[in-house]
Every structure is written in structure tokens, then in C-alpha cells.
Amino acid sequence: MSESRRAIRFTLNGASVSVEIENHWNLVELLQEGFGLFGARESCGQGVCGCCTVLVDGVAVTGCLYFAARAEGREITTIENLDAGGALSPEQIAFMEKGAFQCGYCTPGFILTTRQLLDENPDPSDDD
């Protein structure tokens, strides 16, 4: 392994994984290059648009600004995991029923952020 690479272990969508990464990779690059997961996408590269959102230990993070090396020992959840078992998650169903889509590019980030909110507060108010 070269000095520009390292091996990390973490939990990805419920499965323990180990992968060799480039030291400069962000979390989006890790998910795409290491695992072929493209639900999180880099768009603005500044952490403001939400297209790259994933959950790290249950907290929504901007994957474009989160270094992949920080995933070591963490639990990473991506949009691909929410329909595990072939059934859509309640958040995905609600987004579909309410037509809460524009182009769909940033929708995975919205859904994962909604998941975090509901995990923290199962009965949120309109202000929440």
C-alpha cells in the first residue's frame, strides 16, 4: 500500500466492510469508487446543496466535505439502504405521495435528513 492510500473499516448500510482508500477522498468518492453507490452525489462541493448527504452514526453530514478516512469505525447509512428488503421507507413513501420532488438530484439528501429528524423526534411539530 502506498503512502497515499490506507485501509479503513466501518459499517456500511448494516454490513461490516473494509476498503482501501486514497487519503484525499471524501465520503462521496469512497461510496462511489469503493462500493458503486451513487445515491449521494457531489454538486456544489461546498456542503450547501445537500446532494451529498449521508448519515454518519445517525447524523446527516455533507459527504463532499467529510474525509473518507473519518469513516473509520463509524456507521454509514446511504439512501440505498432505506429500501432494504425491497420495500420503500416511510420517508420515501411520504415524499412520493406528496410529490416532494423537483429534479430529484438532491432528494436523497432530503430523505436522509428527514430520517435523522424522525429518529430524533418521532412526532415533530411544523416548526421542527
Long-range contacts (C-beta under 8 A, 24 or more apart in sequence): 6-69, 8-68, 8-69, 8-71, 8-72, 9-72, 9-73, 10-71, 10-72, 10-73, 10-74, 10-75, 10-76, 11-74, 11-75, 11-76, 12-76, 12-78, 13-76, 13-77, 13-78, 13-80, 13-81, 13-84, 14-81, 14-84, 21-68, 21-69, 22-68, 23-69, 25-67, 25-68, 25-69, 26-63, 26-64, 26-65, 26-66, 26-67, 26-68, 27-52, 27-54, 27-56, 27-61, 27-63, 27-64, 27-66, 27-67, 27-68, 27-70, 27-71, 27-76, 28-52, 28-63, 28-64, 29-68, 30-68, 30-71, 31-63, 31-76, 31-78, 37-78, 37-80, 39-78, 39-79, 39-80, 39-108, 40-78, 40-79, 40-108, 40-109, 41-105, 43-105, 43-106, 49-106, 49-109, 50-106, 50-109, 50-110, 50-113, 51-105, 51-106, 51-108, 51-109, 52-109, 53-108, 53-109, 53-110, 53-112, 53-113, 54-78, 54-79, 54-112, 55-112, 55-115, 55-116, 58-116, 58-119, 59-116, 60-109, 60-112, 60-113, 60-116, 77-112, 77-115, 78-108, 78-112, 79-108, 79-111, 79-112, 82-111, 82-112, 82-115, 89-115, 90-118, 91-115, 91-118
